[in-house]
């Protein structure tokens, strides 16, 4: 049985809301979440970038921003690779040691500029701990494409018709994975 549950979908489809809902249900059952959350930075209704936040400690840094002067460019944003390296490795390793399940929001082009992120994401995918992750929809090659075709992943696409049901469905899958164990 897969223990890596990946959520994908079009931009604005509700992927982050779905994963947030699943986390809320699981925390309500007394389970501890760890890993990464990458919300938007908005000002006056305009998206200026993204933060990267450690779910266990609350530490946050800039992932990418329109006003950042250097770093790889993705769309109109420049990625702060050092922040992604340091925070993603620390947050995911902490989650693998201390949490009941791991969250990665999101496995996408911005994050994959970081070798530290890719190492930590690979460790989470290879771990017997359940993983809830958002994965970039359009990418089919490279690191992201490799994640999608692993034999130990189950991929869910968020649509208007399943968006309301997915959080509880994902929470049940994580609980079942924790109860059954021994996936490898």
Number of C-alpha atoms within 10 A of each C-alpha: 15 18 26 29 22 25 25 23 17 13 9 9 15 18 26 19 15 22 25 16 19 22 24 17 17 22 14 10 11 10 14 17 22 25 31 27 25 21 15 16 16 11 9 6 7 9 12 16 22 21 18 24 23 24 23 17 11 12 11 16 17 19 27 29 21 16 11 15 12 11 14 14 18 14 8 12 21 20 27 23 22 16 19 26 21 14 22 27 24 17 27 27 19 18 24 22 12 14 20 20 27 30 29 26 24 25 21 16 17 21 22 20 20 21 15 21 24 19 16 22 26 13 15 25 22 15 16 19 23 27 28 28 27 25 26 21 17 12 14 13 10 10 15 19 15 11 20 20 12 12 10 16 17 15 16 17 17 20 15 8 8 13 15 15 13 22 21 18 12 23 22 15 18 24 17 14 21 17 9 9 14 11 14 10
